[in-house]
Amino acid sequence: MLVLDTNILLDVWVFDDPRTQALHAALTARSVDWITTPEMREEWLRVLHYPHLAQRWARKALSLDPLMAAFDAASRTVPAAPRAPWVCKDPDDQKFVDLAVAHGAQLVSKDFEVLRMAKRLAQAGVSVQAQWP
């Protein structure tokens, strides 16, 4: 089971980062169980509207609908998780930490504050990595 932060999703679907090719393939094939919440979906939509990102996906002839459809097709929506005992210094990333802890999921994030929590989250059975696999 995976929890993916928004920057990882940008690498997969907007930036085509070569380091995310395996993850892109796994998401497309639905061979991984990626869980998300309605709030995370809202964040994905909000971030896609950032002007510098909107320009990028517009240059690539992508539209918002396929990016949202890719999110919906590859993910499994679950309710928001209760607050984890460990607090992330970046409040925007707390929801990812909470979800990973609640489900014992692998958390994939490049966020410095999340990566700093790896040892503490390991106590809850959460593996934190900057890329997948």
C-alpha positions in Angstrom: 0.0 0.0 0.0 1.3 3.4 -1.0 0.8 7.0 0.0 2.2 9.4 -2.6 2.7 13.1 -1.9 1.8 15.6 -4.5 5.4 16.3 -5.6 5.8 12.7 -6.5 2.6 12.8 -8.6 4.0 15.9 -10.4 7.1 13.9 -11.2 5.0 11.1 -12.6 2.4 12.9 -14.7 3.7 16.4 -15.3 7.5 16.3 -15.3 7.9 12.8 -16.7 10.9 12.3 -14.3 12.7 9.1 -15.5 13.1 8.0 -11.9 9.3 7.6 -11.7 8.9 5.4 -14.8 8.4 2.2 -12.7 5.9 4.0 -10.5 4.1 5.4 -13.6 3.8 1.9 -15.0 2.6 0.5 -11.7 0.0 3.2 -11.3 -1.3 2.8 -14.9 -1.5 -1.0 -14.5 -3.1 -0.6 -11.1 -0.5 -3.1 -9.7 0.0 -1.0 -6.6 -2.6 0.0 -4.0 -2.3 3.8 -3.9 -4.5 5.3 -1.2 -5.6 8.9 -1.1 -8.2 11.1 0.5 -10.6 13.7 -0.9 -8.4 16.4 0.6 -5.4 15.0 -1.3 -7.3 15.0 -4.5 -8.3 18.6 -3.9 -4.6 19.5 -3.3 -3.7 17.8 -6.6 -6.3 19.8 -8.5 -5.2 23.1 -6.7 -1.5 22.4 -7.5 -2.2 21.7 -11.1 -3.7 25.3 -11.3 -0.4 26.9 -10.2 0.5 29.1 -13.1 4.0 27.7 -13.7 2.6 24.2 -13.7 -0.4 25.0 -15.8 1.9 26.5 -18.4 4.1 23.3 -18.4 1.2 20.9 -18.9 -0.3 23.2 -21.5 3.0 23.2 -23.4 2.9 19.4 -23.4 -0.6 19.5 -24.8 -2.1 18.0 -21.7 -5.3 19.1 -20.3 -6.6 19.0 -16.8 -9.2 16.3 -17.4 -6.7 13.5 -18.2 -4.5 14.5 -15.3 -7.5 14.2 -12.9 -8.7 11.1 -14.6 -5.2 9.5 -14.2 -5.4 10.4 -10.5 -8.9 8.9 -10.1 -8.1 5.7 -12.1 -4.9 4.9 -10.2 -6.0 5.7 -6.7 -8.3 4.3 -4.1 -10.0 6.9 -2.0 -10.3 6.3 1.7 -11.5 8.6 4.6 -9.0 11.1 6.0 -6.9 9.5 8.8 -6.8 10.7 12.4 -3.8 12.7 13.5 -0.7 10.5 13.9 1.4 10.7 17.1 4.2 12.3 15.0 3.8 15.8 13.7 5.4 17.0 10.5 7.0 20.4 10.6 5.4 21.1 7.2 1.6 21.2 8.0 0.8 20.6 4.3 2.4 17.2 4.6 0.7 16.1 7.8 -2.2 14.5 5.9 0.2 12.2 4.1 1.9 11.2 7.3 -1.4 10.6 9.0 -2.7 8.4 6.2 0.5 6.3 6.0 0.5 5.7 9.8 -3.2 4.8 9.9 -2.8 2.3 7.1 0.8 1.1 7.7 1.5 2.2 4.2 4.8 3.1 2.4 5.1 6.9 2.2 6.8 8.2 -0.9 7.8 11.8 -0.6 10.7 14.1 -1.6 9.7 16.6 1.1 12.6 17.2 3.4 10.5 17.4 6.5 8.8 14.1 5.7 12.1 12.4 5.0 13.4 13.6 8.3 10.6 11.6 10.0 11.6 8.3 8.5 13.1 6.8 11.7 10.2 7.9 13.8 7.6 6.6 11.3 9.4 3.3 11.0 8.2 2.7 14.6 4.7 2.6 13.2 5.6 0.3 10.4 5.8 3.1 7.8 8.6 3.1 5.3 9.4 6.5 4.0 11.3 6.8 0.7 12.1 9.5 -1.8 11.2 7.3 -4.7 9.5 4.0 -5.6 10.5 1.2 -5.7 
